[in-house]
Amino acid sequence: MVTTFQSTAVSIQRALCGESVTIFVVSPQDHTITAAASAGRGVESQLTSLGRNRRLETLAEPMPVERCDLSDKERTKLAAVGAALLIPARTNNETVAVVGIGNRLTGKEYDAEDAEFMMAAAQELASGIMKQRLEKERQDLEQARDIQRALLPREIPNLPGLAISGAWLPARSVSGDYYDVLELSEDRVSLCIADVSGKGMPAALLMANVQAAVRSIANEAISPSDLCRRVNTVLCGNVPDGRSITFFYAVIDAKTKHMAYTCAGHNPPLLIRTDGTTMRLETGGGVLGLFPNWQYENAEIALRADDRLALFTDGVSEASSPLGEEFGEERLAAILRLPSTLSAAQIQETIIASISEFSAGDFHDDVTVLVVQIT
């Protein structure tokens, strides 16, 4: 974009036969106003920053420098690049750049036609800057999504007697959902799923904190309730006001078919028994990140061959049809009751396909599901 700024400055300077043209860009991060390009007699080496100036940042119409509310230092810097007239480059009611234009080489005043050209050039400049910003945001989000995917398990351990399959579909480029599968020993595996309140980058950053806390604390000796308590203590010092995390953590012993779990305010996972009955695994406690001294309860359950367990976020159960009907837990349970000849991966794929068809492909929330099949 620097080359574009320079060519734009040169084009404006030549079209107006002005002494100089300098393009000052307003930073969207800290709102400093910095010269990005300049054209004219001896001004190319005078590029500088004007710092922060609310008057210039909100400039809405052309204004002579002499009429601007500026400090002596700012006036000196503008004089160094020969700016006599400031033209705002605006889009969406925001000044994204200011064009400093010098007097005409001929000494004549700028007329109405010149002013019209100046504003048109400034508008084209503003459009180019916004396109650049949007492209940068798109690239940043793509990189953030790739980083998030890398935080999810690349390979899910499938111990003898267990088959596990997971899926993660962000509603936006990044997600506040998280799941993990950790192999604790040759017979034991832990499962977890979490949902950070909100969407977008803030939720994604908090999700990364959850993942880091879980992986640093999880081990074969710690119970689900103790893990939740310790993760909650860590997160309470890092979670901004208004944010919280629902969380479920379980440890399965594939050899003894025994599972211990704690549900911290999360959608209770569904356990479908071989006879078709449904159990909602809701024992545990409150959401993570709000109260540092919150206590959590452990629950234990015996698993049986052909049982199926589904961990999911509310993007699954609350997925809505074009008519506003929710997908609901009953539809999810019906899929889990499909013949035992279907693998965990096939069940997981059926769940995702069913939600996509039900919602006509319009996901309003992150969709994450983890299916466990006892063999």
Contacts in CASP RR format, 6 or more apart in sequence:
PFRMAT RR
TARGET T0000
AUTHOR 0000-0000-0000
METHOD contacts of the structure
MODEL  1
MVTTFQSTAVSIQRALCGESVTIFVVSPQDHTITAAASAGRGVESQLTSL
GRNRRLETLAEPMPVERCDLSDKERTKLAAVGAALLIPARTNNETVAVVG
IGNRLTGKEYDAEDAEFMMAAAQELASGIMKQRLEKERQDLEQARDIQRA
LLPREIPNLPGLAISGAWLPARSVSGDYYDVLELSEDRVSLCIADVSGKG
MPAALLMANVQAAVRSIANEAISPSDLCRRVNTVLCGNVPDGRSITFFYA
VIDAKTKHMAYTCAGHNPPLLIRTDGTTMRLETGGGVLGLFPNWQYENAE
IALRADDRLALFTDGVSEASSPLGEEFGEERLAAILRLPSTLSAAQIQET
IIASISEFSAGDFHDDVTVLVVQIT
1 36 0 8 1.000
1 128 0 8 1.000
1 129 0 8 1.000
1 132 0 8 1.000
2 36 0 8 1.000
2 37 0 8 1.000
4 128 0 8 1.000
5 23 0 8 1.000
5 25 0 8 1.000
5 36 0 8 1.000
5 37 0 8 1.000
6 37 0 8 1.000
6 39 0 8 1.000
8 23 0 8 1.000
8 37 0 8 1.000
8 121 0 8 1.000
8 124 0 8 1.000
8 125 0 8 1.000
9 21 0 8 1.000
9 22 0 8 1.000
9 23 0 8 1.000
9 37 0 8 1.000
9 38 0 8 1.000
9 39 0 8 1.000
10 21 0 8 1.000
10 39 0 8 1.000
11 121 0 8 1.000
12 21 0 8 1.000
12 39 0 8 1.000
12 99 0 8 1.000
12 101 0 8 1.000
12 118 0 8 1.000
12 121 0 8 1.000
13 20 0 8 1.000
13 21 0 8 1.000
13 39 0 8 1.000
13 40 0 8 1.000
14 39 0 8 1.000
15 117 0 8 1.000
15 121 0 8 1.000
16 101 0 8 1.000
16 104 0 8 1.000
16 110 0 8 1.000
16 114 0 8 1.000
16 117 0 8 1.000
16 118 0 8 1.000
17 104 0 8 1.000
17 105 0 8 1.000
17 106 0 8 1.000
18 40 0 8 1.000
18 101 0 8 1.000
18 102 0 8 1.000
18 103 0 8 1.000
18 104 0 8 1.000
18 105 0 8 1.000
19 40 0 8 1.000
19 41 0 8 1.000
19 82 0 8 1.000
19 102 0 8 1.000
19 103 0 8 1.000
19 104 0 8 1.000
19 105 0 8 1.000
20 38 0 8 1.000
20 39 0 8 1.000
20 40 0 8 1.000
20 41 0 8 1.000
20 42 0 8 1.000
20 43 0 8 1.000
20 81 0 8 1.000
20 82 0 8 1.000
20 83 0 8 1.000
20 100 0 8 1.000
20 101 0 8 1.000
20 102 0 8 1.000
21 38 0 8 1.000
21 39 0 8 1.000
21 40 0 8 1.000
21 99 0 8 1.000
21 100 0 8 1.000
21 101 0 8 1.000
21 102 0 8 1.000
22 35 0 8 1.000
22 37 0 8 1.000
22 38 0 8 1.000
22 39 0 8 1.000
22 43 0 8 1.000
22 47 0 8 1.000
22 81 0 8 1.000
22 82 0 8 1.000
22 83 0 8 1.000
22 99 0 8 1.000
22 100 0 8 1.000
23 35 0 8 1.000
23 36 0 8 1.000
23 37 0 8 1.000
23 38 0 8 1.000
23 97 0 8 1.000
23 98 0 8 1.000
23 99 0 8 1.000
23 100 0 8 1.000
23 125 0 8 1.000
24 33 0 8 1.000
24 34 0 8 1.000
24 35 0 8 1.000
24 36 0 8 1.000
24 50 0 8 1.000
24 56 0 8 1.000
24 97 0 8 1.000
24 98 0 8 1.000
24 99 0 8 1.000
24 100 0 8 1.000
25 33 0 8 1.000
25 34 0 8 1.000
25 35 0 8 1.000
25 36 0 8 1.000
25 96 0 8 1.000
25 97 0 8 1.000
25 129 0 8 1.000
26 32 0 8 1.000
26 33 0 8 1.000
26 57 0 8 1.000
26 95 0 8 1.000
26 96 0 8 1.000
26 97 0 8 1.000
26 98 0 8 1.000
27 33 0 8 1.000
27 34 0 8 1.000
28 96 0 8 1.000
28 133 0 8 1.000
30 52 0 8 1.000
31 52 0 8 1.000
31 57 0 8 1.000
32 49 0 8 1.000
32 50 0 8 1.000
32 51 0 8 1.000
32 52 0 8 1.000
33 49 0 8 1.000
33 50 0 8 1.000
33 51 0 8 1.000
33 52 0 8 1.000
33 53 0 8 1.000
33 56 0 8 1.000
33 57 0 8 1.000
33 98 0 8 1.000
34 48 0 8 1.000
34 49 0 8 1.000
34 50 0 8 1.000
34 51 0 8 1.000
35 46 0 8 1.000
35 47 0 8 1.000
35 48 0 8 1.000
35 49 0 8 1.000
35 50 0 8 1.000
35 81 0 8 1.000
36 47 0 8 1.000
36 97 0 8 1.000
37 47 0 8 1.000
38 44 0 8 1.000
38 46 0 8 1.000
38 47 0 8 1.000
38 81 0 8 1.000
43 80 0 8 1.000
43 81 0 8 1.000
43 82 0 8 1.000
46 80 0 8 1.000
46 81 0 8 1.000
47 81 0 8 1.000
48 77 0 8 1.000
48 80 0 8 1.000
48 81 0 8 1.000
50 56 0 8 1.000
50 74 0 8 1.000
50 77 0 8 1.000
50 78 0 8 1.000
53 70 0 8 1.000
53 74 0 8 1.000
55 68 0 8 1.000
55 69 0 8 1.000
55 70 0 8 1.000
56 68 0 8 1.000
56 70 0 8 1.000
56 86 0 8 1.000
56 95 0 8 1.000
56 98 0 8 1.000
57 95 0 8 1.000
58 95 0 8 1.000
59 86 0 8 1.000
59 88 0 8 1.000
59 95 0 8 1.000
59 98 0 8 1.000
60 88 0 8 1.000
60 90 0 8 1.000
60 95 0 8 1.000
61 88 0 8 1.000
62 85 0 8 1.000
62 86 0 8 1.000
62 87 0 8 1.000
62 88 0 8 1.000
62 115 0 8 1.000
62 118 0 8 1.000
62 119 0 8 1.000
63 85 0 8 1.000
63 86 0 8 1.000
64 84 0 8 1.000
64 85 0 8 1.000
64 86 0 8 1.000
65 75 0 8 1.000
65 78 0 8 1.000
65 83 0 8 1.000
65 84 0 8 1.000
65 85 0 8 1.000
65 86 0 8 1.000
66 84 0 8 1.000
68 86 0 8 1.000
70 78 0 8 1.000
78 100 0 8 1.000
81 100 0 8 1.000
82 100 0 8 1.000
82 102 0 8 1.000
82 103 0 8 1.000
83 100 0 8 1.000
83 101 0 8 1.000
83 102 0 8 1.000
84 100 0 8 1.000
84 101 0 8 1.000
84 102 0 8 1.000
84 103 0 8 1.000
85 100 0 8 1.000
85 101 0 8 1.000
85 102 0 8 1.000
85 110 0 8 1.000
85 118 0 8 1.000
86 98 0 8 1.000
86 99 0 8 1.000
86 100 0 8 1.000
86 101 0 8 1.000
87 98 0 8 1.000
87 99 0 8 1.000
87 100 0 8 1.000
87 101 0 8 1.000
87 118 0 8 1.000
87 119 0 8 1.000
87 121 0 8 1.000
87 122 0 8 1.000
88 95 0 8 1.000
88 97 0 8 1.000
88 98 0 8 1.000
88 99 0 8 1.000
88 122 0 8 1.000
89 95 0 8 1.000
89 96 0 8 1.000
89 97 0 8 1.000
89 98 0 8 1.000
89 99 0 8 1.000
89 122 0 8 1.000
89 123 0 8 1.000
89 125 0 8 1.000
89 126 0 8 1.000
89 129 0 8 1.000
90 96 0 8 1.000
90 122 0 8 1.000
90 123 0 8 1.000
90 126 0 8 1.000
91 123 0 8 1.000
91 126 0 8 1.000
91 127 0 8 1.000
91 129 0 8 1.000
91 130 0 8 1.000
92 130 0 8 1.000
96 126 0 8 1.000
96 129 0 8 1.000
96 130 0 8 1.000
97 122 0 8 1.000
97 125 0 8 1.000
97 126 0 8 1.000
97 129 0 8 1.000
99 118 0 8 1.000
99 121 0 8 1.000
99 122 0 8 1.000
99 125 0 8 1.000
101 110 0 8 1.000
101 118 0 8 1.000
104 110 0 8 1.000
110 118 0 8 1.000
141 172 0 8 1.000
141 173 0 8 1.000
141 174 0 8 1.000
141 201 0 8 1.000
142 173 0 8 1.000
144 173 0 8 1.000
144 174 0 8 1.000
144 201 0 8 1.000
144 204 0 8 1.000
145 170 0 8 1.000
145 173 0 8 1.000
145 174 0 8 1.000
148 170 0 8 1.000
148 174 0 8 1.000
148 175 0 8 1.000
148 204 0 8 1.000
148 207 0 8 1.000
148 208 0 8 1.000
149 168 0 8 1.000
151 178 0 8 1.000
151 207 0 8 1.000
151 208 0 8 1.000
151 211 0 8 1.000
152 168 0 8 1.000
152 178 0 8 1.000
152 179 0 8 1.000
152 180 0 8 1.000
153 179 0 8 1.000
153 180 0 8 1.000
153 181 0 8 1.000
156 164 0 8 1.000
156 165 0 8 1.000
156 166 0 8 1.000
156 181 0 8 1.000
157 164 0 8 1.000
157 181 0 8 1.000
157 182 0 8 1.000
157 183 0 8 1.000
157 189 0 8 1.000
158 164 0 8 1.000
159 183 0 8 1.000
159 186 0 8 1.000
159 187 0 8 1.000
159 188 0 8 1.000
159 189 0 8 1.000
159 254 0 8 1.000
160 254 0 8 1.000
160 255 0 8 1.000
161 254 0 8 1.000
161 374 0 8 1.000
161 375 0 8 1.000
162 189 0 8 1.000
162 252 0 8 1.000
162 254 0 8 1.000
162 372 0 8 1.000
162 373 0 8 1.000
162 374 0 8 1.000
162 375 0 8 1.000
163 343 0 8 1.000
163 344 0 8 1.000
163 345 0 8 1.000
163 372 0 8 1.000
163 373 0 8 1.000
163 375 0 8 1.000
164 181 0 8 1.000
164 189 0 8 1.000
164 191 0 8 1.000
164 344 0 8 1.000
164 370 0 8 1.000
164 371 0 8 1.000
164 372 0 8 1.000
164 373 0 8 1.000
165 343 0 8 1.000
165 344 0 8 1.000
165 345 0 8 1.000
165 347 0 8 1.000
165 348 0 8 1.000
165 349 0 8 1.000
165 370 0 8 1.000
165 371 0 8 1.000
166 179 0 8 1.000
166 348 0 8 1.000
166 368 0 8 1.000
166 369 0 8 1.000
166 370 0 8 1.000
166 371 0 8 1.000
167 348 0 8 1.000
167 349 0 8 1.000
167 351 0 8 1.000
167 352 0 8 1.000
167 367 0 8 1.000
167 368 0 8 1.000
167 369 0 8 1.000
167 370 0 8 1.000
168 175 0 8 1.000
168 177 0 8 1.000
168 179 0 8 1.000
168 366 0 8 1.000
168 367 0 8 1.000
168 368 0 8 1.000
169 352 0 8 1.000
169 363 0 8 1.000
169 366 0 8 1.000
169 367 0 8 1.000
169 368 0 8 1.000
170 176 0 8 1.000
170 177 0 8 1.000
170 366 0 8 1.000
171 199 0 8 1.000
171 363 0 8 1.000
171 364 0 8 1.000
171 365 0 8 1.000
171 366 0 8 1.000
171 367 0 8 1.000
172 199 0 8 1.000
172 200 0 8 1.000
173 200 0 8 1.000
174 200 0 8 1.000
174 201 0 8 1.000
174 203 0 8 1.000
174 204 0 8 1.000
175 199 0 8 1.000
175 200 0 8 1.000
175 203 0 8 1.000
175 204 0 8 1.000
175 207 0 8 1.000
175 366 0 8 1.000
175 368 0 8 1.000
176 194 0 8 1.000
176 195 0 8 1.000
176 196 0 8 1.000
176 198 0 8 1.000
176 199 0 8 1.000
176 200 0 8 1.000
176 203 0 8 1.000
176 204 0 8 1.000
176 206 0 8 1.000
176 207 0 8 1.000
176 366 0 8 1.000
177 193 0 8 1.000
177 194 0 8 1.000
177 195 0 8 1.000
177 196 0 8 1.000
177 207 0 8 1.000
177 313 0 8 1.000
177 366 0 8 1.000
177 367 0 8 1.000
177 368 0 8 1.000
178 192 0 8 1.000
178 193 0 8 1.000
178 194 0 8 1.000
178 195 0 8 1.000
178 196 0 8 1.000
178 207 0 8 1.000
178 210 0 8 1.000
178 211 0 8 1.000
178 368 0 8 1.000
179 191 0 8 1.000
179 192 0 8 1.000
179 193 0 8 1.000
179 194 0 8 1.000
179 311 0 8 1.000
179 368 0 8 1.000
179 370 0 8 1.000
180 190 0 8 1.000
180 191 0 8 1.000
180 192 0 8 1.000
180 211 0 8 1.000
180 214 0 8 1.000
180 215 0 8 1.000
181 189 0 8 1.000
181 190 0 8 1.000
181 191 0 8 1.000
181 370 0 8 1.000
182 189 0 8 1.000
182 190 0 8 1.000
182 192 0 8 1.000
182 215 0 8 1.000
182 218 0 8 1.000
183 189 0 8 1.000
184 190 0 8 1.000
184 218 0 8 1.000
184 219 0 8 1.000
184 220 0 8 1.000
184 251 0 8 1.000
185 220 0 8 1.000
187 253 0 8 1.000
187 254 0 8 1.000
187 255 0 8 1.000
187 256 0 8 1.000
188 220 0 8 1.000
188 251 0 8 1.000
188 252 0 8 1.000
188 253 0 8 1.000
188 254 0 8 1.000
189 251 0 8 1.000
189 252 0 8 1.000
189 254 0 8 1.000
190 218 0 8 1.000
190 249 0 8 1.000
190 250 0 8 1.000
190 251 0 8 1.000
190 252 0 8 1.000
191 248 0 8 1.000
191 249 0 8 1.000
191 250 0 8 1.000
191 251 0 8 1.000
191 252 0 8 1.000
191 311 0 8 1.000
191 370 0 8 1.000
191 372 0 8 1.000
192 214 0 8 1.000
192 247 0 8 1.000
192 248 0 8 1.000
192 249 0 8 1.000
192 250 0 8 1.000
193 247 0 8 1.000
193 248 0 8 1.000
193 266 0 8 1.000
193 269 0 8 1.000
193 311 0 8 1.000
193 312 0 8 1.000
193 313 0 8 1.000
193 368 0 8 1.000
193 370 0 8 1.000
194 207 0 8 1.000
194 210 0 8 1.000
194 245 0 8 1.000
194 246 0 8 1.000
194 247 0 8 1.000
194 248 0 8 1.000
194 266 0 8 1.000
194 288 0 8 1.000
195 245 0 8 1.000
195 246 0 8 1.000
195 247 0 8 1.000
195 266 0 8 1.000
195 267 0 8 1.000
195 313 0 8 1.000
195 314 0 8 1.000
195 366 0 8 1.000
195 368 0 8 1.000
196 203 0 8 1.000
196 204 0 8 1.000
196 206 0 8 1.000
196 207 0 8 1.000
196 210 0 8 1.000
196 243 0 8 1.000
196 244 0 8 1.000
196 245 0 8 1.000
197 203 0 8 1.000
197 242 0 8 1.000
197 243 0 8 1.000
197 244 0 8 1.000
197 245 0 8 1.000
198 243 0 8 1.000
199 365 0 8 1.000
199 366 0 8 1.000
202 240 0 8 1.000
202 243 0 8 1.000
203 243 0 8 1.000
206 238 0 8 1.000
206 239 0 8 1.000
206 243 0 8 1.000
206 245 0 8 1.000
209 235 0 8 1.000
209 238 0 8 1.000
210 231 0 8 1.000
210 235 0 8 1.000
210 245 0 8 1.000
210 247 0 8 1.000
210 288 0 8 1.000
213 230 0 8 1.000
213 231 0 8 1.000
213 234 0 8 1.000
213 235 0 8 1.000
214 227 0 8 1.000
214 231 0 8 1.000
214 249 0 8 1.000
217 227 0 8 1.000
217 230 0 8 1.000
217 231 0 8 1.000
217 234 0 8 1.000
218 227 0 8 1.000
222 230 0 8 1.000
223 251 0 8 1.000
223 260 0 8 1.000
223 262 0 8 1.000
223 298 0 8 1.000
224 249 0 8 1.000
224 250 0 8 1.000
224 251 0 8 1.000
224 260 0 8 1.000
224 261 0 8 1.000
224 262 0 8 1.000
224 296 0 8 1.000
224 298 0 8 1.000
225 262 0 8 1.000
225 284 0 8 1.000
225 295 0 8 1.000
225 296 0 8 1.000
225 297 0 8 1.000
225 298 0 8 1.000
226 296 0 8 1.000
227 249 0 8 1.000
227 262 0 8 1.000
228 247 0 8 1.000
228 249 0 8 1.000
228 262 0 8 1.000
228 264 0 8 1.000
228 284 0 8 1.000
228 285 0 8 1.000
228 288 0 8 1.000
228 296 0 8 1.000
229 294 0 8 1.000
229 295 0 8 1.000
229 296 0 8 1.000
231 247 0 8 1.000
231 288 0 8 1.000
232 264 0 8 1.000
232 288 0 8 1.000
232 289 0 8 1.000
232 291 0 8 1.000
232 292 0 8 1.000
232 294 0 8 1.000
232 296 0 8 1.000
233 292 0 8 1.000
235 245 0 8 1.000
235 288 0 8 1.000
235 289 0 8 1.000
236 288 0 8 1.000
236 289 0 8 1.000
236 290 0 8 1.000
236 291 0 8 1.000
236 292 0 8 1.000
237 289 0 8 1.000
237 292 0 8 1.000
239 245 0 8 1.000
239 288 0 8 1.000
239 289 0 8 1.000
239 290 0 8 1.000
243 289 0 8 1.000
244 287 0 8 1.000
244 288 0 8 1.000
244 289 0 8 1.000
244 290 0 8 1.000
245 264 0 8 1.000
245 287 0 8 1.000
245 288 0 8 1.000
245 289 0 8 1.000
246 264 0 8 1.000
246 265 0 8 1.000
246 266 0 8 1.000
246 267 0 8 1.000
246 287 0 8 1.000
246 288 0 8 1.000
246 313 0 8 1.000
247 263 0 8 1.000
247 264 0 8 1.000
247 265 0 8 1.000
247 266 0 8 1.000
247 287 0 8 1.000
247 288 0 8 1.000
248 261 0 8 1.000
248 262 0 8 1.000
248 263 0 8 1.000
248 264 0 8 1.000
248 266 0 8 1.000
248 267 0 8 1.000
248 268 0 8 1.000
248 269 0 8 1.000
248 281 0 8 1.000
248 311 0 8 1.000
249 261 0 8 1.000
249 262 0 8 1.000
249 264 0 8 1.000
250 259 0 8 1.000
250 260 0 8 1.000
250 261 0 8 1.000
250 262 0 8 1.000
250 269 0 8 1.000
250 281 0 8 1.000
250 311 0 8 1.000
251 259 0 8 1.000
251 260 0 8 1.000
251 261 0 8 1.000
252 258 0 8 1.000
252 259 0 8 1.000
252 303 0 8 1.000
252 372 0 8 1.000
253 259 0 8 1.000
257 302 0 8 1.000
257 303 0 8 1.000
257 304 0 8 1.000
257 305 0 8 1.000
257 374 0 8 1.000
258 300 0 8 1.000
258 301 0 8 1.000
258 302 0 8 1.000
258 303 0 8 1.000
259 300 0 8 1.000
259 301 0 8 1.000
259 302 0 8 1.000
259 303 0 8 1.000
260 298 0 8 1.000
260 299 0 8 1.000
260 300 0 8 1.000
261 269 0 8 1.000
261 281 0 8 1.000
261 283 0 8 1.000
261 298 0 8 1.000
261 299 0 8 1.000
261 300 0 8 1.000
261 301 0 8 1.000
262 283 0 8 1.000
262 284 0 8 1.000
262 285 0 8 1.000
262 296 0 8 1.000
262 297 0 8 1.000
262 298 0 8 1.000
262 299 0 8 1.000
263 269 0 8 1.000
263 281 0 8 1.000
263 282 0 8 1.000
263 283 0 8 1.000
263 284 0 8 1.000
263 285 0 8 1.000
263 299 0 8 1.000
264 284 0 8 1.000
264 285 0 8 1.000
264 286 0 8 1.000
264 287 0 8 1.000
264 288 0 8 1.000
264 296 0 8 1.000
265 284 0 8 1.000
265 285 0 8 1.000
265 286 0 8 1.000
265 287 0 8 1.000
266 287 0 8 1.000
266 313 0 8 1.000
267 312 0 8 1.000
267 313 0 8 1.000
267 314 0 8 1.000
267 316 0 8 1.000
267 317 0 8 1.000
268 280 0 8 1.000
268 281 0 8 1.000
268 282 0 8 1.000
269 280 0 8 1.000
269 281 0 8 1.000
269 309 0 8 1.000
269 310 0 8 1.000
269 311 0 8 1.000
269 312 0 8 1.000
270 278 0 8 1.000
270 279 0 8 1.000
270 280 0 8 1.000
270 281 0 8 1.000
270 309 0 8 1.000
270 310 0 8 1.000
270 312 0 8 1.000
270 329 0 8 1.000
270 332 0 8 1.000
270 333 0 8 1.000
270 336 0 8 1.000
271 278 0 8 1.000
271 279 0 8 1.000
271 280 0 8 1.000
271 281 0 8 1.000
271 301 0 8 1.000
271 307 0 8 1.000
271 308 0 8 1.000
271 309 0 8 1.000
272 278 0 8 1.000
272 279 0 8 1.000
272 307 0 8 1.000
272 308 0 8 1.000
272 309 0 8 1.000
272 310 0 8 1.000
272 333 0 8 1.000
272 336 0 8 1.000
272 337 0 8 1.000
273 279 0 8 1.000
273 304 0 8 1.000
273 307 0 8 1.000
274 304 0 8 1.000
274 305 0 8 1.000
274 306 0 8 1.000
274 307 0 8 1.000
274 340 0 8 1.000
276 337 0 8 1.000
278 333 0 8 1.000
279 301 0 8 1.000
281 299 0 8 1.000
281 301 0 8 1.000
281 309 0 8 1.000
283 297 0 8 1.000
283 298 0 8 1.000
283 299 0 8 1.000
284 296 0 8 1.000
284 297 0 8 1.000
284 298 0 8 1.000
284 299 0 8 1.000
285 294 0 8 1.000
285 295 0 8 1.000
285 296 0 8 1.000
285 297 0 8 1.000
286 294 0 8 1.000
286 296 0 8 1.000
303 309 0 8 1.000
303 374 0 8 1.000
304 374 0 8 1.000
305 374 0 8 1.000
305 375 0 8 1.000
306 340 0 8 1.000
306 373 0 8 1.000
306 374 0 8 1.000
306 375 0 8 1.000
307 373 0 8 1.000
307 374 0 8 1.000
308 336 0 8 1.000
308 337 0 8 1.000
308 344 0 8 1.000
308 347 0 8 1.000
308 371 0 8 1.000
308 372 0 8 1.000
308 373 0 8 1.000
308 374 0 8 1.000
309 371 0 8 1.000
309 372 0 8 1.000
309 373 0 8 1.000
309 374 0 8 1.000
310 332 0 8 1.000
310 336 0 8 1.000
310 347 0 8 1.000
310 351 0 8 1.000
310 369 0 8 1.000
310 370 0 8 1.000
310 371 0 8 1.000
310 372 0 8 1.000
311 369 0 8 1.000
311 370 0 8 1.000
311 371 0 8 1.000
311 372 0 8 1.000
312 332 0 8 1.000
312 351 0 8 1.000
312 368 0 8 1.000
312 369 0 8 1.000
312 370 0 8 1.000
313 365 0 8 1.000
313 366 0 8 1.000
313 367 0 8 1.000
313 368 0 8 1.000
313 369 0 8 1.000
314 365 0 8 1.000
315 363 0 8 1.000
315 364 0 8 1.000
315 365 0 8 1.000
315 366 0 8 1.000
315 367 0 8 1.000
315 368 0 8 1.000
316 327 0 8 1.000
316 332 0 8 1.000
316 351 0 8 1.000
316 355 0 8 1.000
316 367 0 8 1.000
316 368 0 8 1.000
316 369 0 8 1.000
317 326 0 8 1.000
317 327 0 8 1.000
317 328 0 8 1.000
317 329 0 8 1.000
317 332 0 8 1.000
318 326 0 8 1.000
318 327 0 8 1.000
318 328 0 8 1.000
318 365 0 8 1.000
319 326 0 8 1.000
319 327 0 8 1.000
319 328 0 8 1.000
319 355 0 8 1.000
319 358 0 8 1.000
319 359 0 8 1.000
319 363 0 8 1.000
319 364 0 8 1.000
319 365 0 8 1.000
319 367 0 8 1.000
320 326 0 8 1.000
320 327 0 8 1.000
320 359 0 8 1.000
320 364 0 8 1.000
321 327 0 8 1.000
321 358 0 8 1.000
321 359 0 8 1.000
321 360 0 8 1.000
322 359 0 8 1.000
322 360 0 8 1.000
322 362 0 8 1.000
327 354 0 8 1.000
327 355 0 8 1.000
327 358 0 8 1.000
327 359 0 8 1.000
331 354 0 8 1.000
331 358 0 8 1.000
332 351 0 8 1.000
335 347 0 8 1.000
335 350 0 8 1.000
335 351 0 8 1.000
335 354 0 8 1.000
336 347 0 8 1.000
336 371 0 8 1.000
338 347 0 8 1.000
338 350 0 8 1.000
340 373 0 8 1.000
342 350 0 8 1.000
343 373 0 8 1.000
344 371 0 8 1.000
344 372 0 8 1.000
344 373 0 8 1.000
345 371 0 8 1.000
347 371 0 8 1.000
347 373 0 8 1.000
348 369 0 8 1.000
348 370 0 8 1.000
348 371 0 8 1.000
351 369 0 8 1.000
351 371 0 8 1.000
352 367 0 8 1.000
352 369 0 8 1.000
355 363 0 8 1.000
355 367 0 8 1.000
356 363 0 8 1.000
END
